[in-house]
Structure formats: C-alpha cells, structure tokens
Amino acid sequence: MALEQPIAVLGAGGMLGRAVVRRLESEGVRTLAVGRDTIDLAGRIPETVITDLGAAAVVNCAAWTDVDGAEAAEDEATAVNGEGVARLTKACAVGGATLVHFSTDYVFDGLSTTPYTTGHPRAPLNAYGRSKAVGERALEESDADWICVRTSWLYGAWGKNFVLTIARLLAERDELKVVSDQVGRPSSVRQLADRSLALLARGERGMFHSTDGGECSWHGFAKFIAGVTRSNARVEPCGTDAFPRPAKRPPYSVLDTSATDEALGDPAHWHEETRAALRDATEATEDRQA
Ligand SMILES: NC(=O)c1ccc[n+]([C@@H]2O[C@H](COP(=O)([O-])OP(=O)(O)OC[C@H]3O[C@@H](n4cnc5c(N)ncnc54)[C@H](OP(=O)(O)O)[C@@H]3O)[C@@H](O)[C@H]2O)c1
C-alpha cells in the first residue's frame, strides 16, 4: 500500500488495533496511533481533527466492547459505538479520509439457520448489538467514504480472547464445560487486519463481512484448542443456560463472507489461524522469559 499520507488507527492498543498497526508497519505505511487524548469517541470530536492529522484513511478499531457491561450502561456504550462513530464520520468527510470501521455479528437476531448476508435486516439481541447498529446507520447516512467490516468471535496472540483464555484454563483444570449450542465463525485479528486493509487498498467501499474460513460451536473451538495444546483436560459440552450472563447471545451468528472472498480469495480456515495464534503467543511468552 504505497501512500504519501499516513493512515490513522484508533484503538491501536486494542486486540485488533495491534494487528492493524503491525500490518501497516510491515508494509512501510506511515501509521498514526491516535489516542483518546486526540479522539475520544465518547466526547467531542473536532470536525477538523482528521484534516489536522493529514490522514488518507482512518482505521477505527476503537469501540465499547464490554458486551455484558453494555446491558447496564447502554447509553454509554451507544455514546461510543453509535454517536461517537457519527462524529468520526463527519471528521472523516471534512478531512477527505476513507473510514474503515468494524462491526459485529451481534447486529443480527441469531435466529437464522443460514449465513447472514451483508444486506440481512439488523435486529440486535442485546445492548451492545444495538449500540453497534447505531454506528452502522451513522456510516450509511454519512457523507464520508467508508468500509464497514462486520466480524465475529475475535481472537489473537494477545488481548483478552477465547483462545488464550481456554488455553490457560486447560492448563489449570482437569475438566472444562463449554457451550455447544452457539455456532459462529472465529476470526483471527491477524487475518481480519490483512483482509480489511486489502479491501481498503483495492478501493472497495460499503458493507463487508470478514471471518476465518469454517464455522464451529464454542465447544468445538475449545476441543480444537485442547488438541493443539496437547491438553489432557476433558472438554465437555453444555447449554448456554449453564452460564447465565447479562447479555443474550445469538444461537447462530455465521456471517456470509462471499463478497469479501470474491474480492480477495478464500480466507484461511480457523484451524490454521488458531494454531498460528497459539504459536505466536507461546513464542512471545518464551521471548519475555529469555
Ligand atoms: N472482540 C470480539 O469478539 C469482536 C467481535 C465482533 C466485532 N468486534 C469489533 O471489532 C473491533 C475491535 O474489537 P477489539 O476486541 O479489538 O477491541 P478491544 O481489544 O476491546 O479494544 C478496544 C479499543 O478501543 C479503545 N476505546 C474504547 N473506548 C474508547 C473511546 N471512548 N475513545 C477512543 N478509544 C476508545 C480502547 O482503548 P483503551 O485501551 O484506552 O480502553 C481499546 O484500544 C470493535 O469495533 C468491536 O466492536 C469485536
């Protein structure tokens, strides 16, 4: 991606943000990690902030991501994920920068039995999903040039995520119970960053879905992690009702990624990406201990 102007990354310290920064830097793109001191999605965003940064594009990896916490704080979550995104689109339009934004499978109702297409009607099941849906509408109504990439079940070699949590629990316990009645598509932040930036570089615009290849239940995902880590712990299936949580979870949230796959080719399967994330996490731990 050869650009004279830099690309600004919001939420650069988050799980996906770190992968986006790595990818951009590996391609020699000038990258601006923009912190809350410059853009706080929950606060006022000066309309000229993107112009002042001189960014050609803004990759927004910042969001309120506490799904359960949003149930008791929907206004705060919406201020960041909805109204904050609306303010950001305005600054991007003024600055002539393309906005790459991320959304979620949780904007859908979870009741489908076939993969959700990009045009499927939004009907979120929980407060977080509603707040992200407000952000999507803000993009659609804005004058900015935008790409919105919906994704699901994010994981990577860093950050708080299912793969690292299960790997740790498998090392600590003899048995784990994991829900088997929710099905979705895992997405490694590494692959998501690569594919989202590839869409940007190709000049694609509008709504896309991007996940790893394949699908599974959380139980199937955990069993695979146990295999890769050679754990002897038992991984037993259970129902969602065994772990009551404040926010409702969709039973089925498989995203149809065909538009992205037609543009970029098929994604790597979640088996391959999960193996790579676990390998990278182990190497990072070994490096720290050396
Ligand atoms: N995680 C998933 O499974 C998942 C699934 C589907 C979609 N997504 C979407 O993918 C994107 C990335 O998620 P992630 O899991 O990488 O997020 P994450 O690790 O929780 O990171 C979120 C980032 O947002 C920043 N942030 C939070 N509130 C902010 C505010 N008011 N102003 C500016 N920055 C703020 C955080 O900064 P601090 O570190 O300073 O708090 C952090 O850097 C989000 O849009 C999320 O909705 C995630």
The ligand as an SDF file (V2000), in Angstrom:
LIG
                    3D

 48 52  0  0  0  0  0  0  0  0999 V2000
  -13.8820   -8.9220   20.3140 N   0  0  0  0  0  0  0  0  0  0  0  0
  -14.7740   -9.5270   19.5300 C   0  0  0  0  0  0  0  0  0  0  0  0
  -15.0470  -10.7390   19.6480 O   0  0  0  0  0  0  0  0  0  0  0  0
  -15.4730   -8.7440   18.4350 C   0  0  0  0  0  0  0  0  0  0  0  0
  -16.4680   -9.3900   17.6750 C   0  0  0  0  0  0  0  0  0  0  0  0
  -17.0960   -8.6740   16.6570 C   0  0  0  0  0  0  0  0  0  0  0  0
  -16.7380   -7.3570   16.4000 C   0  0  0  0  0  0  0  0  0  0  0  0
  -15.7960   -6.7490   17.1660 N   0  0  0  0  0  0  0  0  0  0  0  0
  -15.4430   -5.3370   16.8720 C   0  0  0  0  0  0  0  0  0  0  0  0
  -14.0810   -5.3050   16.4760 O   0  0  0  0  0  0  0  0  0  0  0  0
  -13.5000   -4.0490   16.8570 C   0  0  0  0  0  0  0  0  0  0  0  0
  -12.2120   -4.2870   17.6480 C   0  0  0  0  0  0  0  0  0  0  0  0
  -12.5190   -5.0240   18.8230 O   0  0  0  0  0  0  0  0  0  0  0  0
  -11.3800   -5.4860   19.8680 P   0  0  0  0  0  0  0  0  0  0  0  0
  -11.8780   -6.7180   20.5110 O   0  0  0  0  0  0  0  0  0  0  0  0
  -10.0510   -5.4420   19.2090 O   0  0  0  0  0  0  0  0  0  0  0  0
  -11.4620   -4.3060   20.9420 O   0  0  0  0  0  0  0  0  0  0  0  0
  -10.6090   -4.1060   22.2790 P   0  0  0  0  0  0  0  0  0  0  0  0
   -9.4480   -5.0160   22.3410 O   0  0  0  0  0  0  0  0  0  0  0  0
  -11.5840   -4.0720   23.4180 O   0  0  0  0  0  0  0  0  0  0  0  0
  -10.0310   -2.6300   22.0760 O   0  0  0  0  0  0  0  0  0  0  0  0
  -10.8980   -1.5340   22.0410 C   0  0  0  0  0  0  0  0  0  0  0  0
  -10.0630   -0.2840   21.8770 C   0  0  0  0  0  0  0  0  0  0  0  0
  -10.9750    0.8310   21.8820 O   0  0  0  0  0  0  0  0  0  0  0  0
  -10.4350    1.8580   22.6760 C   0  0  0  0  0  0  0  0  0  0  0  0
  -11.5110    2.7040   23.1830 N   0  0  0  0  0  0  0  0  0  0  0  0
  -12.5330    2.3240   23.9980 C   0  0  0  0  0  0  0  0  0  0  0  0
  -13.3340    3.3840   24.2440 N   0  0  0  0  0  0  0  0  0  0  0  0
  -12.8050    4.4350   23.5480 C   0  0  0  0  0  0  0  0  0  0  0  0
  -13.1710    5.8030   23.4110 C   0  0  0  0  0  0  0  0  0  0  0  0
  -14.2230    6.3100   24.0430 N   0  0  0  0  0  0  0  0  0  0  0  0
  -12.4210    6.6000   22.6230 N   0  0  0  0  0  0  0  0  0  0  0  0
  -11.3180    6.1200   21.9920 C   0  0  0  0  0  0  0  0  0  0  0  0
  -10.9010    4.8390   22.1110 N   0  0  0  0  0  0  0  0  0  0  0  0
  -11.6490    4.0140   22.8860 C   0  0  0  0  0  0  0  0  0  0  0  0
   -9.7220    1.1160   23.7900 C   0  0  0  0  0  0  0  0  0  0  0  0
   -8.7970    1.9530   24.3860 O   0  0  0  0  0  0  0  0  0  0  0  0
   -8.3320    1.7150   25.9070 P   0  0  0  0  0  0  0  0  0  0  0  0
   -7.3880    0.5490   25.8470 O   0  0  0  0  0  0  0  0  0  0  0  0
   -7.7160    3.0210   26.2480 O   0  0  0  0  0  0  0  0  0  0  0  0
   -9.5650    1.3970   26.6950 O   0  0  0  0  0  0  0  0  0  0  0  0
   -9.0670   -0.0300   23.0130 C   0  0  0  0  0  0  0  0  0  0  0  0
   -7.8310    0.3770   22.4490 O   0  0  0  0  0  0  0  0  0  0  0  0
  -14.5990   -3.2950   17.6070 C   0  0  0  0  0  0  0  0  0  0  0  0
  -15.2660   -2.4520   16.7120 O   0  0  0  0  0  0  0  0  0  0  0  0
  -15.5440   -4.4030   18.0510 C   0  0  0  0  0  0  0  0  0  0  0  0
  -16.8530   -3.9230   18.2510 O   0  0  0  0  0  0  0  0  0  0  0  0
  -15.1510   -7.4020   18.1790 C   0  0  0  0  0  0  0  0  0  0  0  0
  1  2  1  0
  2  3  2  0
  2  4  1  0
  4  5  1  0
  4 48  2  0
  5  6  2  0
  6  7  1  0
  7  8  2  0
  8  9  1  0
  8 48  1  0
  9 10  1  0
  9 46  1  0
 10 11  1  0
 11 12  1  0
 11 44  1  0
 12 13  1  0
 13 14  1  0
 14 15  2  0
 14 16  1  0
 14 17  1  0
 17 18  1  0
 18 19  2  0
 18 20  1  0
 18 21  1  0
 21 22  1  0
 22 23  1  0
 23 24  1  0
 23 42  1  0
 24 25  1  0
 25 26  1  0
 25 36  1  0
 26 27  1  0
 26 35  1  0
 27 28  2  0
 28 29  1  0
 29 30  1  0
 29 35  2  0
 30 31  1  0
 30 32  2  0
 32 33  1  0
 33 34  2  0
 34 35  1  0
 36 37  1  0
 36 42  1  0
 37 38  1  0
 38 39  2  0
 38 40  1  0
 38 41  1  0
 42 43  1  0
 44 45  1  0
 44 46  1  0
 46 47  1  0
M  CHG  2   8   1  16  -1
M  END
$$$$
